[in-house]
Amino acid sequence: MSQLVSQYDSVLERVNESRKRAGREDEVTLIAVSKTHPAEDIQTLYDHGVREFGENKVQELVDKYEQLPKDIKWHLIGHLQRNKVKYIVDKVCLIHSVDSLRLAEEISSQAGKKGLVCDILLEVNVAQEESKFGMSLAEAPALAEQIAALPGVRIRGLMTIAPFVEDAQENREFFAKLKQLSVDIMQKNIDNVSMDFLSMGMTGDFEVAIEEGANLVRVGTAIFGQRDYSLHS
Ligand SMILES: *Cc1c(COP(=O)(O)O)cnc(C)c1O
C-alpha cells in the first residue's frame, strides 16, 4: 500500500475515534485537501475509494476537475473572488467560503444561469483574526437571512478556519462558538437555511473540532505531507 493511502487511512481512523470519543453516532466526513498536490495523488486516493476533495484556488480546482473522474465531490474551501464564480459553480458540491452578500448574489446569479441551486456554507471568522476572511459571529444571523432569500443558493451550514496554534485545545472555544451559532441560526427557522454541516478542523486541530461538533473536517498535510509552494508561482 502506498504511503499516501496509509496516511489517509490513519487520519480516517483518528476521525472515527474522535467521533466515538465524543459519543457521536452521526457521520463525520473527511475532506482530503489536495491543494498544491498533483492529480496523480488524487487519483491514488480515488482508487482507494476516496471521493471528497478540497481545493482553495479556482484555477487549480478547474484543472484537476478536467483531468480526474467526474464523480469526485469537489469542495471549494478557499477565498472566492466574484469574477471567478462562473468557472466553478457547476463543478463543486459545496462552497465553504461565502463571507458576504455580494459574493452570495454572484453565486446565486451564476447558478441560476445554469439552472442550478448551489449549496454553500457561511464562513465565520470566529477568532476575529485580521488576516482571515469571514463574517463576524455578530453579523452572521442577519446575513444568513439576507442570503437565504436568494434563489440560486442554499445555506447548508457554517465554516471556520481557526488560528494556527501549537496546542489544539486553544481552538476549542472557537469551535464551540461556531457550533453555538449554528444552533442559534437554526432556532430562527429561516426558510431555505439548514445547519446540516459544520466545517471546522484541519491537520492540527481536527480531533478537537470533532469533539465540538464538526461533521466536515478539512485535512491536507496529515494526508498528503507538507505542501511545497515553491513549485507553484
Ligand atoms: C489548506 C487548508 C486546509 C488544510 O490544512 P492542513 O493544515 O494542511 O490540514 C483546510 N482548510 C482550508 C480553508 C485550507 O485552505
PDBQT file of the ligand as one rigid body, heavy atoms in Angstrom, charges set to zero:
ROOT
HETATM    1  C1  LIG A 301      -5.120  24.308   3.301  1.00  0.00    +0.000 C 
HETATM    2  C2  LIG A 301      -6.415  24.335   4.009  1.00  0.00    +0.000 A 
HETATM    3  C3  LIG A 301      -6.792  23.291   4.877  1.00  0.00    +0.000 A 
HETATM    4  C4  LIG A 301      -5.896  22.107   5.190  1.00  0.00    +0.000 C 
HETATM    5  O1  LIG A 301      -4.851  22.497   6.028  1.00  0.00    +0.000 OA
HETATM    6  P1  LIG A 301      -3.839  21.427   6.689  1.00  0.00    +0.000 P 
HETATM    7  O2  LIG A 301      -3.316  22.133   7.873  1.00  0.00    +0.000 OA
HETATM    8  O3  LIG A 301      -2.814  21.132   5.653  1.00  0.00    +0.000 OA
HETATM    9  O4  LIG A 301      -4.644  20.231   7.048  1.00  0.00    +0.000 OA
HETATM   10  C5  LIG A 301      -8.039  23.360   5.462  1.00  0.00    +0.000 A 
HETATM   11  N1  LIG A 301      -8.883  24.392   5.241  1.00  0.00    +0.000 NA
HETATM   12  C6  LIG A 301      -8.547  25.413   4.427  1.00  0.00    +0.000 A 
HETATM   13  C7  LIG A 301      -9.539  26.516   4.219  1.00  0.00    +0.000 C 
HETATM   14  C8  LIG A 301      -7.313  25.424   3.789  1.00  0.00    +0.000 A 
HETATM   15  O5  LIG A 301      -7.006  26.441   2.976  1.00  0.00    +0.000 OA
ENDROOT
TORSDOF 0
